[in-house]
Amino acid sequence: MDEKKGSAATRAKNKYNAANYDRLYPYVPKGRKAVYEEAATKAGVSLNDYIIKALDEKVERDKKEREGG
């Protein structure tokens, strides 16, 4: 018999996420996750949003440095 894991809603969400997002698995030193979570909470955003914004800002700074600006 064909057994499917998870509910239909879970399978649909997983399918959507697989089609629309890339996954990153950053490893951070012990204790740093709590620091990042606290900073995100203070900023009023999720840890994921906080990390994405930090990465985007870093990419833009590096780009400007390379362009001499």
HELIX and SHEET records of a PDB file:
HELIX    1   1 ALA A    8  ASN A   20  1                                  13    
HELIX    2   2 ARG A   32  ALA A   43  1                                  12    
HELIX    3   3 LEU A   47  ARG A   66  1                                  20    
END                                                                             
